[in-house]
Amino acid sequence: MVGMTYYIMFLVNNAHPKIKLNVLYGCKAMNKIVIGVMGAGEGATANDGENAYKLGELIAQAGWVLLTGGRNVGVMDAASQGAKSANGLTVGILPGTQAEGISVAVDIAIFTDMGNARNNINVLSSHVVIACGMGAGTAC
């Protein structure tokens, strides 16, 4: 998993210069670096879950905020659990209006009533987005 740390840093280091500056120095709109981890929900494999957990853990250890889809299944739950294991801050952008199905590892829940269209919020609110595995909502 050490390679995963380098991969995250590669994504940050090879980002558009404006994104890179925002990640390295913060930006006026967001003073914390927000890393989005997206992937399959119910269709996530065991390997997807293990990778997502480790990603969440590494993101929290770096002092960054984790943003996921917020549900209690698949990649989003595993990444949130990993971040919480390292005392990280987690944000969940949820598809509906109810707390039902939310990950217990989500600190800040944002209810959108947008279904998979919430992915637009996920991407626009993250400095870096990492796709972990593949799901229908991830491929959009």
KAMOUR-V828351 format. One record per residue. RES is the residue in one letter. SS is DSSP state (hx for helix, st for strand, lp for the rest). PHI is phi in radians with two decimals (none if undefined). D_LAST is the distance of its C-alpha to the last C-alpha in Angstrom with 2 decimals. Layout:
BEGIN
RES,SS,PHI,D_LAST / RES,SS,PHI,D_LAST
END
This chain:
BEGIN
M,lp,none,27.03 / V,hx,-1.03,28.87 / G,hx,-1.03,26.63 / M,hx,-1.13,23.62 / T,hx,-1.06,25.54 / Y,hx,-1.12,26.07 / Y,hx,-1.14,22.43 / I,hx,-1.07,21.53 / M,hx,-1.13,24.43 / F,hx,-1.07,23.38 / L,hx,-1.05,20.01 / V,hx,-1.17,22.07 / N,hx,-1.18,24.84 / N,lp,-1.82,22.78 / A,lp,-1.30,20.69 / H,lp,-0.91,21.50 / P,hx,-0.90,25.12 / K,hx,-1.17,24.44 / I,hx,-1.14,21.87 / K,hx,-1.03,24.38 / L,hx,-1.11,27.16 / N,hx,-1.10,25.33 / V,hx,-1.20,24.62 / L,hx,-1.32,28.17 / Y,hx,-2.09,30.07 / G,lp,1.36,27.99 / C,lp,-2.32,27.32 / K,lp,-1.10,29.01 / A,lp,-1.29,26.14 / M,lp,-2.37,25.46 / N,lp,-1.47,28.32 / K,lp,-1.92,26.45 / I,lp,-1.35,23.85 / V,st,-1.97,20.60 / I,st,-1.96,18.44 / G,st,-1.57,15.06 / V,st,-2.07,14.40 / M,st,-2.09,11.13 / G,st,3.04,10.94 / A,lp,-1.13,11.77 / G,lp,-1.59,14.04 / E,lp,-1.07,16.49 / G,lp,-1.53,15.40 / A,lp,-1.16,16.13 / T,lp,-1.49,19.02 / A,hx,-1.05,22.20 / N,hx,-1.13,21.48 / D,hx,-1.01,18.10 / G,hx,-1.11,20.20 / E,hx,-1.10,22.98 / N,hx,-1.12,20.90 / A,hx,-1.13,19.14 / Y,hx,-1.03,22.64 / K,hx,-1.15,24.09 / L,hx,-1.03,21.42 / G,hx,-1.02,22.14 / E,hx,-1.10,25.80 / L,hx,-1.14,25.75 / I,hx,-1.08,23.87 / A,hx,-1.15,26.53 / Q,hx,-1.10,29.33 / A,lp,-1.37,28.38 / G,lp,1.49,28.78 / W,lp,-1.62,25.21 / V,st,-1.63,23.30 / L,st,-1.64,20.45 / L,st,-2.10,17.49 / T,st,-2.37,15.32 / G,lp,-1.30,13.85 / G,lp,1.41,17.56 / R,st,-1.43,17.88 / N,lp,-1.66,20.63 / V,lp,-2.39,18.73 / G,hx,1.01,17.21 / V,hx,-1.05,16.01 / M,hx,-1.12,16.20 / D,hx,-1.25,19.75 / A,hx,-1.09,20.90 / A,hx,-1.10,19.94 / S,hx,-1.11,21.65 / Q,hx,-1.08,24.63 / G,hx,-1.09,24.98 / A,hx,-1.11,25.05 / K,hx,-1.14,27.57 / S,hx,-1.12,29.70 / A,lp,-1.89,30.19 / N,lp,1.07,30.87 / G,lp,-1.53,27.69 / L,lp,-1.71,26.20 / T,st,-2.11,22.94 / V,st,-2.15,20.75 / G,st,-2.06,18.47 / I,st,-1.70,16.08 / L,st,-1.62,16.44 / P,lp,-1.31,14.79 / G,lp,-2.02,18.24 / T,lp,-2.08,21.75 / Q,lp,-1.99,23.66 / A,lp,-1.32,24.44 / E,lp,-1.06,24.22 / G,lp,1.50,21.96 / I,st,-1.39,21.84 / S,lp,-1.18,22.50 / V,lp,-1.18,26.14 / A,lp,-1.61,25.22 / V,lp,-1.56,23.47 / D,lp,-1.47,25.97 / I,st,-2.12,24.33 / A,st,-1.77,22.25 / I,st,-2.05,20.48 / F,st,-1.58,19.94 / T,lp,-1.93,17.54 / D,lp,0.95,17.77 / M,lp,-2.07,14.21 / G,hx,1.02,12.47 / N,hx,-1.21,8.74 / A,hx,-1.13,9.21 / R,hx,-1.14,11.06 / N,hx,-1.03,8.32 / N,hx,-1.06,9.76 / I,hx,-1.15,13.04 / N,hx,-0.96,12.20 / V,hx,-1.25,11.43 / L,hx,-1.20,14.26 / S,lp,-1.63,16.62 / S,lp,-1.89,16.43 / H,lp,-1.30,18.53 / V,st,-2.38,16.70 / V,st,-2.09,13.43 / I,st,-2.04,13.76 / A,st,-1.56,11.32 / C,st,-2.01,13.80 / G,lp,1.37,13.28 / M,lp,-2.51,10.21 / G,lp,-2.42,8.85 / A,hx,-1.00,6.65 / G,hx,-1.23,5.44 / T,hx,-1.27,5.56 / A,hx,-1.36,3.83 / C,lp,-1.11,0.00
END
